[in-house]
Amino acid sequence: MKFILELPLHSSRADVWRAFDNPENTKIWQPTLVNFETISGIQGQPGAVSKLTYAEGKGEFVLVEKVTYRAEPDRFDVVYENNFADNSVKNTFIAAGENETLWKMEVEFKFKTLLMKIVGPFVKKNYIRRSERDMERFKEFVEKSQA
């Protein structure tokens, strides 16, 4: 399952990158994230592996994040893994003016279980909405930081 999202940000690409690259900020725009722990490698660099714990509803779930590519301030790629799916995300930041940046997110889910292979495509809209909400919260955060 694949989808692409784009969002214009009223902030310079350098400022967007600084905000995006700081793991402490992730908790601001992903409010269900309760813990971000680097397991190996240098955080944010290719080869780094981190454990992300999210609290949602009455439970928690964990994603293992693996940084696969980094080209500051243009692109940051990761793969998130759990027992049900591998989720690759390619984040591209395109300068669109002195204080304008286009954030393009390309997402691909590869489902691991039979149930998710069947159900996954039917809940695609939920994955898209969640990503859009995260992107909007990031936009609000980065734009307020510049005000």
trRosetta pair geometry for C-beta under 8 A, 3 or more apart (Angstrom, degrees):
i j d omega theta_ij theta_ji phi_ij phi_ji
1 108 7.1 155 82 -155 48 53
1 109 4.5 -5 59 54 100 104
1 111 7.4 51 2 -26 108 104
1 120 5.6 -144 -23 146 142 114
1 121 5.8 -171 -91 -91 119 67
1 124 5.6 -150 -165 -103 133 107
1 127 7.4 97 124 49 136 158
2 106 7.5 -7 -166 -176 100 82
2 107 6.7 160 -152 90 54 58
2 108 4.7 -13 -100 -102 86 81
2 109 7.7 -161 -71 22 42 66
3 106 8.0 -174 96 -149 39 47
3 107 5.4 -6 60 60 77 103
3 124 7.0 136 -44 -177 130 106
3 127 7.3 150 22 103 137 109
3 128 5.5 -76 135 -93 171 103
3 131 7.7 163 89 45 125 154
4 104 6.8 -7 -172 -172 100 92
4 105 7.0 162 -155 86 52 53
4 106 5.0 -12 -106 -105 87 71
4 107 7.4 179 -84 20 38 73
5 104 7.4 166 88 -154 49 46
5 105 4.7 -5 59 58 94 102
5 107 7.4 22 4 -3 99 114
5 128 7.2 153 -68 -152 119 82
5 131 5.8 178 -6 123 155 121
5 132 6.2 -154 -137 -83 146 75
5 135 6.3 -150 129 -27 137 161
6 102 6.1 -7 -167 -177 104 102
6 103 6.9 157 -154 83 51 53
6 104 5.0 -12 -103 -103 85 74
6 105 7.6 -173 -77 21 39 69
7 102 7.4 155 78 -158 36 57
7 103 4.9 -15 61 60 88 103
7 105 7.9 14 7 -1 100 106
7 135 4.8 160 -13 159 157 127
7 136 7.3 -144 -134 -74 149 56
7 139 5.9 -108 153 -66 131 130
8 96 6.7 -68 -132 53 99 159
8 100 6.5 -19 -168 -165 103 97
8 101 7.4 147 -158 81 55 43
8 102 5.6 -33 -99 -101 65 70
8 103 7.8 177 -92 18 15 75
9 16 5.6 106 94 -97 153 128
9 100 7.2 148 79 -158 55 48
9 101 4.6 -18 61 66 105 93
9 102 7.4 178 16 -90 79 20
9 103 5.8 57 -20 -18 117 108
9 139 5.4 -144 -108 -124 88 85
9 142 6.0 1 -165 87 130 136
9 143 6.7 -148 -165 -60 80 96
10 99 6.3 25 180 136 63 96
10 100 6.3 -24 -117 -102 48 68
10 143 5.3 54 63 -117 95 113
10 146 7.5 -149 112 66 81 146
11 15 4.7 -106 169 87 108 124
11 16 5.3 135 98 -59 113 86
11 19 7.8 11 131 6 158 139
11 99 6.1 -41 -133 -174 18 78
11 100 7.8 89 42 -102 28 22
11 101 6.0 -39 76 14 69 115
11 142 5.0 -107 8 143 164 108
11 143 5.9 -135 -43 -89 112 59
11 145 7.8 37 -115 67 145 97
11 146 5.0 -169 -111 -35 102 151
12 15 4.6 90 59 10 85 102
12 16 6.9 -148 95 -6 43 87
12 95 7.7 2 -163 -123 65 96
12 98 6.7 -43 -97 156 97 52
12 99 5.2 -54 -58 -115 73 54
12 100 8.0 11 -95 17 40 26
12 101 6.7 78 166 -42 18 113
13 16 5.5 -52 -144 38 34 114
13 17 6.2 37 156 -23 66 104
13 73 5.2 128 144 117 100 132
13 93 5.2 133 -145 142 96 115
13 94 7.5 -113 -99 112 126 12
13 95 4.5 -70 -30 -81 136 85
13 101 4.6 140 -84 -102 66 120
14 17 5.8 -53 -148 34 28 111
14 18 6.5 29 154 -19 63 105
14 73 5.9 -118 -98 -65 49 169
15 18 5.7 -50 -147 34 33 112
15 19 6.4 29 156 -15 65 106
15 142 6.7 129 132 -171 98 103
15 145 7.4 177 177 99 115 117
15 146 6.1 61 163 -83 159 114
16 19 6.0 -62 -152 40 29 107
16 20 6.0 23 155 -16 67 114
16 73 7.5 111 74 175 88 120
16 93 5.6 171 104 -145 132 137
16 101 4.6 -100 -17 65 154 167
16 103 7.0 -154 -174 -71 141 107
16 142 5.8 42 -110 -165 65 154
17 20 5.7 -61 -141 42 29 108
17 21 5.7 25 163 -21 67 116
17 72 6.2 103 -173 -152 142 83
17 73 3.6 -89 -59 -142 156 106
17 93 6.2 -159 -70 58 87 168
18 21 6.0 -60 -137 38 22 109
18 22 6.8 22 162 -24 59 109
19 22 6.4 -62 -155 26 27 108
19 25 5.5 -175 -174 -173 68 170
19 138 7.4 136 128 -168 121 90
19 141 6.7 157 -175 116 135 107
19 142 4.6 175 67 -103 171 99
19 145 6.4 166 -93 39 130 161
20 25 7.4 -102 -98 86 16 137
20 76 6.9 179 134 22 126 153
20 91 7.2 -176 -176 147 146 152
20 93 7.5 -156 11 -63 158 138
20 138 7.2 42 -93 -162 84 132
20 142 7.9 -5 -46 -80 78 134
21 44 5.9 62 -163 -142 85 143
21 72 7.5 26 -85 -112 145 111
21 76 7.5 -168 -91 -82 80 153
22 25 4.5 77 85 -2 101 110
22 26 7.7 -159 102 -22 59 76
23 26 5.3 -29 -161 3 51 121
23 36 4.9 -167 171 129 121 153
23 43 6.3 -70 -24 177 138 133
23 44 7.3 -133 -43 -58 102 104
23 50 7.8 -153 -121 -140 145 165
24 27 6.7 -45 -177 19 43 108
25 28 5.3 -47 -167 24 57 118
25 29 6.9 20 150 4 82 102
25 141 6.8 136 -169 150 106 148
26 29 6.6 -74 -151 51 35 87
26 30 5.4 -14 168 29 77 114
26 33 5.8 -31 127 72 98 168
26 36 6.2 94 65 -67 136 151
27 30 6.6 -66 -114 67 24 77
27 31 7.1 65 175 -115 58 38
27 33 5.0 -125 -105 84 65 109
27 34 7.8 87 -124 -98 110 21
27 36 7.3 -122 -52 -15 97 120
28 31 7.4 -8 -176 -79 19 73
28 137 7.2 -178 130 153 70 109
28 141 5.1 103 127 -110 129 146
29 134 5.8 85 149 -168 94 69
29 137 4.0 154 -143 109 74 104
29 138 4.0 46 -139 -71 160 69
29 140 7.9 156 -107 52 97 89
29 141 5.4 -99 -64 -2 104 143
30 33 4.4 56 107 -15 107 118
30 54 7.7 -77 156 -107 111 110
30 134 5.6 13 -86 -129 81 111
30 137 7.5 158 -55 81 37 142
31 137 7.3 -125 -26 -153 97 163
32 54 4.6 44 125 -164 102 96
32 55 5.7 -146 -170 63 81 56
32 56 5.0 22 -160 -73 146 87
33 36 6.5 23 170 -53 122 97
33 52 6.1 -49 -134 -170 105 102
33 53 7.4 108 -157 77 59 48
33 54 5.6 -44 -93 -98 48 78
34 53 5.4 -56 64 101 92 96
34 54 6.6 136 7 -125 86 24
34 55 4.8 50 -29 -10 135 107
34 60 7.4 -70 34 -123 135 115
35 51 7.4 -7 115 108 104 90
35 52 7.2 167 89 -152 62 38
35 53 4.2 18 50 41 103 113
36 50 6.2 5 -174 172 77 132
36 51 7.8 164 -154 82 34 52
36 52 5.6 1 -108 -108 70 77
37 50 6.2 158 82 -162 43 79
37 51 4.6 -12 63 57 101 96
37 52 7.9 -172 26 -73 68 36
37 53 7.8 31 3 -7 106 102
38 41 7.2 -119 -173 69 107 70
38 43 4.5 -88 -86 -76 139 98
38 48 6.4 -49 -143 -171 104 110
38 49 7.6 110 -164 82 61 48
38 50 4.9 -46 -102 -100 49 92
39 49 4.6 -49 63 104 110 96
39 50 6.0 173 2 -108 83 28
39 51 5.6 83 -49 -22 113 95
39 64 7.8 -21 4 -141 147 96
40 47 7.9 -77 116 146 95 83
40 48 6.9 -176 95 -147 56 48
40 49 4.8 23 48 42 90 105
41 45 6.2 -146 162 72 108 96
41 47 4.6 175 -114 113 141 85
41 48 3.5 -148 100 -99 127 55
41 49 6.0 107 16 8 116 67
41 67 7.4 -150 115 39 150 113
42 45 4.2 25 80 23 100 132
42 47 8.0 48 32 77 73 98
42 48 5.7 -90 70 -80 40 116
43 48 5.6 127 -111 -158 24 152
43 50 6.7 61 -122 -72 85 125
44 48 6.3 29 24 27 23 161
44 67 6.4 112 -167 -88 19 158
44 70 6.9 88 157 -105 72 150
44 76 7.9 -45 -159 -139 81 125
45 48 5.2 105 58 -30 65 116
45 67 6.2 130 90 93 24 151
45 70 6.2 -93 -134 19 42 154
46 67 5.4 -128 -105 118 33 99
46 68 6.4 18 -133 175 88 16
46 69 6.1 28 -94 -95 113 25
46 70 5.5 -139 -42 11 85 99
47 66 7.8 -29 -148 -167 18 86
47 67 6.6 -29 33 72 30 93
48 65 8.0 -3 111 110 89 92
48 66 7.4 167 86 -148 50 46
48 67 4.5 30 49 20 92 121
49 64 6.5 -7 -169 -178 97 99
49 65 7.0 156 -156 82 45 56
49 66 5.4 -10 -103 -100 77 76
49 67 7.9 -130 -67 12 38 76
50 64 7.4 160 81 -159 42 53
50 65 4.5 -11 60 58 93 107
51 62 6.1 -17 -170 -165 94 113
51 63 7.7 154 -158 81 47 45
51 64 6.0 -26 -102 -105 63 67
51 65 7.7 -162 -75 17 15 82
52 62 6.8 147 78 -157 51 58
52 63 4.7 -14 62 61 105 93
52 64 7.7 180 20 -89 79 18
52 65 5.6 60 -16 -23 116 115
52 80 7.6 -46 38 -131 131 111
53 60 5.8 0 -175 -176 97 122
53 61 7.6 169 -151 86 56 32
53 62 5.3 -23 -100 -100 70 81
54 60 6.5 156 82 -156 47 68
54 61 5.5 -14 60 60 99 78
54 62 7.6 178 19 -85 74 31
54 63 7.3 35 -8 -2 111 101
55 59 7.6 -166 -147 109 59 30
55 60 5.1 -34 -97 -97 63 84
56 59 6.8 -16 69 71 66 70
56 60 7.5 121 22 -111 65 34
56 61 6.9 -21 28 12 110 102
61 82 6.8 9 172 -128 108 153
62 82 6.7 147 88 -112 62 105
63 80 4.4 -11 -177 -167 127 107
63 81 6.8 131 -165 58 70 37
63 82 5.5 -66 -106 -54 63 105
63 87 7.9 -43 -144 39 129 121
64 80 7.0 145 71 -158 45 52
64 81 4.6 -26 61 60 100 95
64 82 7.1 154 12 -73 80 55
65 78 5.4 -14 -165 -174 94 131
65 79 7.4 151 -154 78 47 45
65 80 5.5 -20 -96 -99 68 74
66 78 6.4 148 75 -161 45 73
66 79 4.8 -12 58 58 100 94
66 80 8.0 -177 20 -79 71 29
66 81 7.0 29 -4 -6 110 112
67 70 6.3 7 173 -43 120 111
67 76 7.6 -52 -142 -169 100 85
67 77 7.4 110 -165 85 58 58
67 78 5.5 -41 -102 -101 50 85
68 77 4.7 -61 69 109 98 105
68 78 6.2 158 9 -111 88 25
68 79 5.8 65 -34 -13 126 97
68 88 7.5 -15 15 -139 152 103
69 75 6.4 -18 121 121 110 111
69 76 7.2 175 94 -149 70 27
69 77 3.9 31 46 37 100 118
69 90 7.8 7 58 -122 127 86
70 75 7.3 -176 -144 96 27 69
70 76 5.6 19 -114 -114 73 72
70 77 7.5 -133 -60 30 49 71
71 74 4.7 -29 106 59 103 107
71 75 4.6 27 47 47 101 93
71 76 7.9 -145 36 -64 57 50
73 93 6.0 -64 145 78 82 134
74 92 6.6 -15 165 -149 71 73
74 93 6.1 -154 -148 56 27 81
74 94 7.9 45 -144 -83 75 52
75 90 6.9 -17 -162 -173 109 84
75 91 6.5 152 -154 86 55 60
75 92 5.0 -14 -101 -104 89 68
75 93 7.2 -161 -71 18 41 75
76 91 4.7 -12 62 63 85 113
77 88 7.1 5 -174 -175 98 92
77 89 6.8 176 -148 91 56 54
77 90 4.8 -9 -105 -109 98 67
77 91 7.0 -170 -77 24 45 70
78 88 7.4 -179 96 -148 43 54
78 89 5.4 -3 60 56 83 97
78 91 8.0 17 9 -2 92 106
79 86 5.9 -7 -175 -175 110 98
79 87 6.9 148 -161 76 57 46
79 88 4.8 -25 -102 -97 82 74
79 89 7.6 169 -90 17 33 70
80 86 7.3 158 81 -159 48 48
80 87 4.4 -15 59 61 98 103
80 88 7.9 -172 20 -77 66 28
80 89 7.1 31 -6 -5 103 112
81 85 7.8 -150 -138 102 46 46
81 86 5.1 -9 -103 -109 80 78
81 87 7.6 -167 -72 23 36 71
82 85 6.4 20 54 49 88 63
83 112 6.9 -127 159 72 43 142
83 113 7.5 35 139 -41 81 118
84 111 6.7 -33 160 -147 73 77
84 112 5.8 -176 -176 43 22 102
84 113 5.6 -50 -132 7 68 114
84 116 4.9 132 -176 -59 97 153
85 109 5.1 -14 -175 -166 138 96
85 110 6.3 149 -161 75 77 46
85 111 4.9 -39 -99 -105 96 52
85 112 5.9 -156 -82 -3 35 89
85 116 5.9 -141 -59 161 100 154
85 120 7.4 124 -86 -106 134 133
86 109 7.5 150 80 -156 46 49
86 110 4.7 -8 58 57 95 103
86 112 7.1 90 -13 -50 80 106
87 107 6.8 -12 -174 -165 93 94
87 108 7.3 168 -153 85 49 46
87 109 5.1 -13 -104 -102 81 73
87 110 7.8 -162 -74 23 38 66
88 107 7.3 161 85 -152 54 45
88 108 4.9 -2 55 56 97 96
88 110 7.7 36 -5 -5 98 103
89 105 6.3 -19 -164 -164 97 95
89 106 7.2 151 -156 78 45 52
89 107 5.3 -4 -105 -103 77 77
90 105 7.2 152 77 -156 54 44
90 106 4.3 -6 55 56 105 104
90 107 7.9 -151 26 -65 68 38
91 103 6.9 -23 -162 -164 90 92
91 104 7.5 147 -158 80 42 53
91 105 5.6 -9 -103 -104 69 77
92 103 7.5 149 79 -158 52 43
92 104 4.4 -14 61 61 102 102
92 105 7.8 -166 24 -72 70 34
92 106 7.6 35 -3 -4 107 101
93 101 5.5 -10 -171 -176 93 121
93 102 7.4 154 -157 76 43 49
93 103 5.9 -12 -104 -102 71 67
93 104 7.9 -164 -73 24 27 73
94 101 6.7 143 70 -164 45 64
94 102 4.3 -17 61 58 104 100
94 103 8.0 -166 22 -71 76 23
94 104 6.6 37 -7 -6 114 111
95 100 7.4 95 -173 84 53 67
95 101 6.2 -38 -105 -106 42 74
96 100 4.1 -77 82 118 93 108
96 101 6.1 161 16 -106 93 16
96 102 4.9 86 -41 -24 130 96
97 100 3.6 43 46 31 105 116
99 146 7.6 140 -159 177 117 153
103 135 6.6 -179 99 -149 136 111
103 138 7.8 55 -46 100 179 133
103 139 7.9 -137 19 -77 139 93
105 131 6.5 -164 109 177 148 125
105 135 6.7 -128 -6 -83 143 129
107 127 7.4 -168 128 149 147 117
107 131 6.4 -100 -38 -97 157 160
109 120 6.4 -159 113 -165 137 131
109 127 6.9 -75 -36 -142 142 166
111 116 3.8 -163 -158 117 121 108
111 117 4.6 180 95 -73 131 60
111 120 4.7 -124 -61 -43 144 154
112 116 6.6 35 47 54 56 137
113 116 4.6 86 59 12 88 101
113 117 6.8 -149 93 -9 44 87
114 117 5.6 -55 -147 35 31 114
114 118 6.5 25 155 -15 64 106
115 118 6.0 -64 -156 38 29 106
115 119 5.8 2 161 2 69 117
116 119 5.9 -62 -124 53 32 96
116 120 4.9 53 171 -50 69 108
117 120 6.2 -20 -115 13 16 121
118 122 8.0 -3 140 1 59 117
119 122 5.6 -74 -165 43 49 111
119 123 6.1 19 153 -4 86 114
120 123 6.4 -79 -148 45 27 93
120 124 7.2 60 153 -64 64 76
121 124 5.7 -8 -159 -37 41 113
123 126 4.5 -28 178 25 88 122
123 127 6.7 92 124 -20 82 91
124 127 5.7 -56 -156 36 39 110
124 128 6.3 37 150 -19 70 106
125 128 5.6 -55 -147 39 34 113
125 129 6.1 36 155 -21 68 106
126 129 5.8 -52 -144 37 29 111
126 130 6.4 31 156 -20 63 106
127 130 5.8 -54 -148 35 29 112
127 131 6.5 27 154 -16 63 108
128 131 5.8 -60 -151 39 30 109
128 132 6.2 31 153 -20 66 108
129 132 5.6 -54 -144 37 31 112
129 133 6.3 32 156 -20 65 105
130 133 5.9 -55 -150 35 29 110
130 134 6.5 29 152 -17 63 105
131 134 5.7 -54 -149 36 33 112
131 135 6.3 32 153 -19 66 107
132 135 5.7 -55 -147 38 31 111
132 136 6.3 31 154 -20 65 106
133 136 5.7 -53 -146 36 31 111
133 137 6.4 31 155 -18 64 104
134 137 5.8 -55 -150 36 31 110
134 138 6.5 31 152 -19 64 105
135 138 5.6 -53 -150 36 33 112
135 139 6.4 38 150 -23 65 103
136 139 5.5 -48 -148 33 34 116
136 140 6.4 35 153 -19 64 103
137 140 5.7 -52 -148 36 33 112
137 141 6.3 35 152 -20 65 106
138 141 5.6 -56 -148 37 32 113
138 142 6.1 21 160 -13 69 109
139 142 6.3 -61 -142 41 25 102
139 143 6.0 17 163 -12 64 115
140 143 6.2 -62 -141 42 22 106
140 144 6.1 22 161 -17 62 112
141 144 6.1 -63 -148 38 23 107
141 145 6.4 26 155 -24 62 109
142 145 5.6 -51 -149 31 32 117
142 146 6.8 26 154 -17 62 106
143 146 5.9 -58 -153 35 34 108
143 147 6.8 47 148 -38 64 99
144 147 5.5 -43 -151 12 39 119
